[in-house]
Amino acid sequence: MSAFGPSSDIEKAIKTIGKSNLLEIARSGCLGLHEGEKVLKI
């Protein structure tokens, strides 16, 4: 299962699933995904 959105939504999803049913959680912060040849480089 993947969940994304504001932290409050993620916390609600974790509470709904129940911590005993979770195998792994990875949280990243802001993230941008791109598909194709044009990419923003900083």
C-alpha distance matrix in Angstrom:
0.0 3.8 6.7 10.2 13.7 16.4 16.2 17.1 14.1 11.8 14.3 14.1 10.3 11.1 14.2 12.7 10.4 13.4 13.9 15.2 11.9 10.2 10.9 10.6 10.4 11.8 13.4 15.6 17.9 19.1 17.9 19.4 18.5 21.3 22.0 25.6 28.8 29.5 28.0 29.0 30.5 31.7
3.8 0.0 3.8 6.8 10.4 13.4 13.6 15.0 12.1 9.9 13.0 13.3 10.0 11.1 14.6 13.7 12.0 14.9 15.1 17.1 14.3 12.0 12.6 11.1 9.7 10.1 10.8 12.6 14.5 15.4 14.3 15.8 15.2 18.1 19.3 23.0 26.1 26.5 24.8 25.6 27.2 28.2
6.7 3.8 0.0 3.8 7.0 9.8 10.2 11.4 8.4 6.5 10.0 10.4 7.6 9.4 12.6 12.1 11.5 14.2 14.7 17.4 15.1 12.8 14.3 12.5 10.2 10.4 9.9 11.7 12.8 13.7 13.4 15.3 15.4 18.6 20.3 24.1 27.1 26.9 25.0 25.3 27.0 27.7
10.2 6.8 3.8 0.0 3.8 7.0 8.4 10.3 7.7 6.7 10.5 11.3 9.7 11.6 14.7 14.6 14.6 17.1 17.4 20.3 18.4 15.9 17.2 14.9 12.0 11.1 9.4 10.1 10.3 10.6 10.6 12.4 13.2 16.5 18.7 22.4 25.2 24.6 22.6 22.5 24.3 24.9
13.7 10.4 7.0 3.8 0.0 3.8 6.5 8.1 6.1 6.8 10.2 10.9 10.5 12.8 15.1 15.4 16.3 18.5 19.0 22.3 20.8 18.5 20.1 17.8 14.5 13.5 11.0 11.3 10.2 10.1 11.1 13.0 14.5 17.7 20.3 23.8 26.5 25.3 23.3 22.7 24.6 24.8
16.4 13.4 9.8 7.0 3.8 0.0 3.8 5.4 5.4 6.6 8.9 10.2 11.0 12.8 14.7 15.7 17.0 18.7 18.9 22.5 21.7 19.4 21.3 18.8 15.3 14.4 11.4 11.7 9.8 10.2 12.4 14.8 17.0 20.3 23.2 26.6 29.0 27.5 25.2 24.1 25.7 25.3
16.2 13.6 10.2 8.4 6.5 3.8 0.0 3.8 5.4 5.0 6.2 8.6 9.8 10.6 12.4 14.2 15.4 16.4 16.2 19.9 19.5 17.1 19.1 16.7 13.1 12.5 9.6 10.8 9.3 11.1 13.6 16.6 18.9 22.4 25.3 28.9 31.1 29.8 27.1 26.0 27.2 26.5
17.1 15.0 11.4 10.3 8.1 5.4 3.8 0.0 3.8 5.5 5.1 6.3 8.7 10.0 10.7 12.4 14.4 15.4 15.8 19.6 19.4 17.7 20.2 18.4 15.1 15.4 12.8 14.5 13.1 14.7 17.0 19.8 21.9 25.4 28.1 31.7 34.1 32.8 30.3 29.2 30.6 30.0
14.1 12.1 8.4 7.7 6.1 5.4 5.4 3.8 0.0 3.8 5.4 5.1 6.3 8.7 9.9 10.5 12.4 14.2 15.2 18.7 17.8 16.2 18.8 17.3 14.2 14.7 12.7 14.5 13.7 14.9 16.5 18.9 20.4 23.7 26.1 29.8 32.5 31.4 29.3 28.6 30.4 30.2
11.8 9.9 6.5 6.7 6.8 6.6 5.0 5.5 3.8 0.0 3.8 5.4 5.0 6.3 8.7 9.8 10.6 12.2 12.5 16.0 15.1 13.0 15.3 13.5 10.4 11.1 9.4 11.8 11.9 13.8 15.1 17.9 19.3 22.8 25.2 28.9 31.6 30.8 28.5 27.9 29.3 29.2
14.3 13.0 10.0 10.5 10.2 8.9 6.2 5.1 5.4 3.8 0.0 3.8 5.4 5.1 6.3 8.6 10.0 10.5 10.7 14.5 14.4 12.8 15.6 14.2 11.3 12.7 11.2 14.0 14.0 16.4 18.2 21.3 22.8 26.5 28.9 32.6 35.1 34.3 31.8 31.1 32.3 31.8
14.1 13.3 10.4 11.3 10.9 10.2 8.6 6.3 5.1 5.4 3.8 0.0 3.8 5.5 5.1 6.1 8.7 9.8 11.4 14.8 14.3 13.6 16.8 16.1 13.7 15.5 14.4 17.1 17.0 18.9 20.5 23.1 24.4 27.8 30.0 33.7 36.5 35.8 33.6 33.1 34.6 34.4
10.3 10.0 7.6 9.7 10.5 11.0 9.8 8.7 6.3 5.0 5.4 3.8 0.0 3.8 5.5 5.0 6.1 8.4 10.1 13.1 11.8 10.9 14.0 13.4 11.5 13.5 13.1 16.0 16.6 18.5 19.4 21.9 22.6 26.0 27.8 31.6 34.5 34.2 32.1 32.0 33.5 33.7
11.1 11.1 9.4 11.6 12.8 12.8 10.6 10.0 8.7 6.3 5.1 5.5 3.8 0.0 3.8 5.4 5.2 5.9 6.6 10.0 9.4 8.2 11.4 11.0 9.3 11.9 12.1 15.5 16.6 19.1 20.1 23.0 23.9 27.4 29.4 33.1 35.9 35.6 33.3 33.1 34.2 34.2
14.2 14.6 12.6 14.7 15.1 14.7 12.4 10.7 9.9 8.7 6.3 5.1 5.5 3.8 0.0 3.8 5.6 5.1 7.0 10.1 10.3 10.3 13.9 14.2 12.8 15.5 15.5 18.9 19.6 22.1 23.4 26.3 27.3 30.8 32.8 36.6 39.4 39.0 36.7 36.4 37.6 37.4
12.7 13.7 12.1 14.6 15.4 15.7 14.2 12.4 10.5 9.8 8.6 6.1 5.0 5.4 3.8 0.0 3.8 5.5 8.7 11.0 10.0 10.8 14.5 15.2 14.2 17.0 17.2 20.5 21.4 23.4 24.3 26.8 27.4 30.7 32.3 36.1 39.2 39.0 37.0 37.0 38.5 38.6
10.4 12.0 11.5 14.6 16.3 17.0 15.4 14.4 12.4 10.6 10.0 8.7 6.1 5.2 5.6 3.8 0.0 3.8 6.6 8.3 6.5 7.4 11.0 12.2 12.0 15.2 16.2 19.6 21.2 23.4 23.9 26.4 26.6 29.9 31.3 35.0 38.1 38.2 36.2 36.5 37.8 38.1
13.4 14.9 14.2 17.1 18.5 18.7 16.4 15.4 14.2 12.2 10.5 9.8 8.4 5.9 5.1 5.5 3.8 0.0 3.8 5.5 5.6 7.0 10.7 12.2 12.2 15.7 16.9 20.6 22.1 24.8 25.6 28.4 28.9 32.4 34.0 37.7 40.6 40.6 38.4 38.5 39.5 39.5
13.9 15.1 14.7 17.4 19.0 18.9 16.2 15.8 15.2 12.5 10.7 11.4 10.1 6.6 7.0 8.7 6.6 3.8 0.0 3.8 5.4 5.3 8.5 9.7 10.0 13.6 15.1 18.9 20.7 23.8 24.6 27.7 28.3 31.9 33.6 37.3 39.9 40.0 37.6 37.5 38.2 38.0
15.2 17.1 17.4 20.3 22.3 22.5 19.9 19.6 18.7 16.0 14.5 14.8 13.1 10.0 10.1 11.0 8.3 5.5 3.8 0.0 3.8 5.7 8.1 10.6 12.1 15.9 18.0 21.7 24.0 27.0 27.5 30.5 30.8 34.2 35.7 39.3 42.0 42.3 40.0 40.2 40.8 40.8
11.9 14.3 15.1 18.4 20.8 21.7 19.5 19.4 17.8 15.1 14.4 14.3 11.8 9.4 10.3 10.0 6.5 5.6 5.4 3.8 0.0 3.8 6.6 9.5 11.2 15.0 17.3 20.9 23.3 26.0 26.1 28.7 28.6 31.9 33.1 36.7 39.5 40.1 38.0 38.5 39.3 39.7
10.2 12.0 12.8 15.9 18.5 19.4 17.1 17.7 16.2 13.0 12.8 13.6 10.9 8.2 10.3 10.8 7.4 7.0 5.3 5.7 3.8 0.0 3.8 5.8 7.5 11.2 13.7 17.3 19.9 22.6 22.7 25.4 25.5 28.8 30.1 33.8 36.4 36.9 34.7 35.0 35.7 36.0
10.9 12.6 14.3 17.2 20.1 21.3 19.1 20.2 18.8 15.3 15.6 16.8 14.0 11.4 13.9 14.5 11.0 10.7 8.5 8.1 6.6 3.8 0.0 3.8 7.1 10.4 13.6 17.0 20.1 22.8 22.5 25.1 24.9 28.1 29.3 32.8 35.2 36.0 33.7 34.3 34.7 35.1
10.6 11.1 12.5 14.9 17.8 18.8 16.7 18.4 17.3 13.5 14.2 16.1 13.4 11.0 14.2 15.2 12.2 12.2 9.7 10.6 9.5 5.8 3.8 0.0 3.8 6.7 10.1 13.3 16.5 19.4 19.0 21.8 21.9 25.2 26.7 30.1 32.4 32.9 30.5 30.8 31.1 31.4
10.4 9.7 10.2 12.0 14.5 15.3 13.1 15.1 14.2 10.4 11.3 13.7 11.5 9.3 12.8 14.2 12.0 12.2 10.0 12.1 11.2 7.5 7.1 3.8 0.0 3.8 6.6 10.1 13.0 15.9 16.0 19.1 19.6 23.1 25.0 28.6 30.8 30.9 28.3 28.4 28.7 28.8
11.8 10.1 10.4 11.1 13.5 14.4 12.5 15.4 14.7 11.1 12.7 15.5 13.5 11.9 15.5 17.0 15.2 15.7 13.6 15.9 15.0 11.2 10.4 6.7 3.8 0.0 3.8 6.6 10.0 12.8 12.7 15.9 16.6 20.2 22.3 25.7 27.7 27.7 24.9 24.8 25.1 25.0
13.4 10.8 9.9 9.4 11.0 11.4 9.6 12.8 12.7 9.4 11.2 14.4 13.1 12.1 15.5 17.2 16.2 16.9 15.1 18.0 17.3 13.7 13.6 10.1 6.6 3.8 0.0 3.8 6.5 9.6 10.3 13.8 15.3 19.0 21.6 25.1 27.0 26.4 23.5 22.9 23.3 23.0
15.6 12.6 11.7 10.1 11.3 11.7 10.8 14.5 14.5 11.8 14.0 17.1 16.0 15.5 18.9 20.5 19.6 20.6 18.9 21.7 20.9 17.3 17.0 13.3 10.1 6.6 3.8 0.0 3.8 6.5 7.0 10.7 12.6 16.3 19.2 22.5 24.1 23.3 20.2 19.4 19.6 19.2
17.9 14.5 12.8 10.3 10.2 9.8 9.3 13.1 13.7 11.9 14.0 17.0 16.6 16.6 19.6 21.4 21.2 22.1 20.7 24.0 23.3 19.9 20.1 16.5 13.0 10.0 6.5 3.8 0.0 3.8 6.3 10.0 12.8 16.4 19.8 22.9 24.4 23.0 19.8 18.4 18.8 18.0
19.1 15.4 13.7 10.6 10.1 10.2 11.1 14.7 14.9 13.8 16.4 18.9 18.5 19.1 22.1 23.4 23.4 24.8 23.8 27.0 26.0 22.6 22.8 19.4 15.9 12.8 9.6 6.5 3.8 0.0 3.8 6.9 10.3 13.6 17.2 20.2 21.5 19.9 16.8 15.2 16.1 15.5
17.9 14.3 13.4 10.6 11.1 12.4 13.6 17.0 16.5 15.1 18.2 20.5 19.4 20.1 23.4 24.3 23.9 25.6 24.6 27.5 26.1 22.7 22.5 19.0 16.0 12.7 10.3 7.0 6.3 3.8 0.0 3.8 6.7 10.2 13.6 16.7 18.2 16.9 13.9 13.1 14.2 14.4
19.4 15.8 15.3 12.4 13.0 14.8 16.6 19.8 18.9 17.9 21.3 23.1 21.9 23.0 26.3 26.8 26.4 28.4 27.7 30.5 28.7 25.4 25.1 21.8 19.1 15.9 13.8 10.7 10.0 6.9 3.8 0.0 3.8 6.7 10.4 13.2 14.8 13.3 10.6 10.1 12.0 13.0
18.5 15.2 15.4 13.2 14.5 17.0 18.9 21.9 20.4 19.3 22.8 24.4 22.6 23.9 27.3 27.4 26.6 28.9 28.3 30.8 28.6 25.5 24.9 21.9 19.6 16.6 15.3 12.6 12.8 10.3 6.7 3.8 0.0 3.8 7.0 10.2 12.3 11.7 9.7 10.6 12.7 14.7
21.3 18.1 18.6 16.5 17.7 20.3 22.4 25.4 23.7 22.8 26.5 27.8 26.0 27.4 30.8 30.7 29.9 32.4 31.9 34.2 31.9 28.8 28.1 25.2 23.1 20.2 19.0 16.3 16.4 13.6 10.2 6.7 3.8 0.0 3.8 6.6 8.8 8.3 7.1 9.1 11.8 14.5
22.0 19.3 20.3 18.7 20.3 23.2 25.3 28.1 26.1 25.2 28.9 30.0 27.8 29.4 32.8 32.3 31.3 34.0 33.6 35.7 33.1 30.1 29.3 26.7 25.0 22.3 21.6 19.2 19.8 17.2 13.6 10.4 7.0 3.8 0.0 3.8 7.1 8.1 8.5 11.5 14.0 17.2
25.6 23.0 24.1 22.4 23.8 26.6 28.9 31.7 29.8 28.9 32.6 33.7 31.6 33.1 36.6 36.1 35.0 37.7 37.3 39.3 36.7 33.8 32.8 30.1 28.6 25.7 25.1 22.5 22.9 20.2 16.7 13.2 10.2 6.6 3.8 0.0 3.8 5.9 7.7 11.3 13.7 17.3
28.8 26.1 27.1 25.2 26.5 29.0 31.1 34.1 32.5 31.6 35.1 36.5 34.5 35.9 39.4 39.2 38.1 40.6 39.9 42.0 39.5 36.4 35.2 32.4 30.8 27.7 27.0 24.1 24.4 21.5 18.2 14.8 12.3 8.8 7.1 3.8 0.0 3.8 6.3 10.0 11.9 15.7
29.5 26.5 26.9 24.6 25.3 27.5 29.8 32.8 31.4 30.8 34.3 35.8 34.2 35.6 39.0 39.0 38.2 40.6 40.0 42.3 40.1 36.9 36.0 32.9 30.9 27.7 26.4 23.3 23.0 19.9 16.9 13.3 11.7 8.3 8.1 5.9 3.8 0.0 3.8 7.0 9.5 13.1
28.0 24.8 25.0 22.6 23.3 25.2 27.1 30.3 29.3 28.5 31.8 33.6 32.1 33.3 36.7 37.0 36.2 38.4 37.6 40.0 38.0 34.7 33.7 30.5 28.3 24.9 23.5 20.2 19.8 16.8 13.9 10.6 9.7 7.1 8.5 7.7 6.3 3.8 0.0 3.8 6.2 9.8
29.0 25.6 25.3 22.5 22.7 24.1 26.0 29.2 28.6 27.9 31.1 33.1 32.0 33.1 36.4 37.0 36.5 38.5 37.5 40.2 38.5 35.0 34.3 30.8 28.4 24.8 22.9 19.4 18.4 15.2 13.1 10.1 10.6 9.1 11.5 11.3 10.0 7.0 3.8 0.0 3.8 6.6
30.5 27.2 27.0 24.3 24.6 25.7 27.2 30.6 30.4 29.3 32.3 34.6 33.5 34.2 37.6 38.5 37.8 39.5 38.2 40.8 39.3 35.7 34.7 31.1 28.7 25.1 23.3 19.6 18.8 16.1 14.2 12.0 12.7 11.8 14.0 13.7 11.9 9.5 6.2 3.8 0.0 3.8
31.7 28.2 27.7 24.9 24.8 25.3 26.5 30.0 30.2 29.2 31.8 34.4 33.7 34.2 37.4 38.6 38.1 39.5 38.0 40.8 39.7 36.0 35.1 31.4 28.8 25.0 23.0 19.2 18.0 15.5 14.4 13.0 14.7 14.5 17.2 17.3 15.7 13.1 9.8 6.6 3.8 0.0
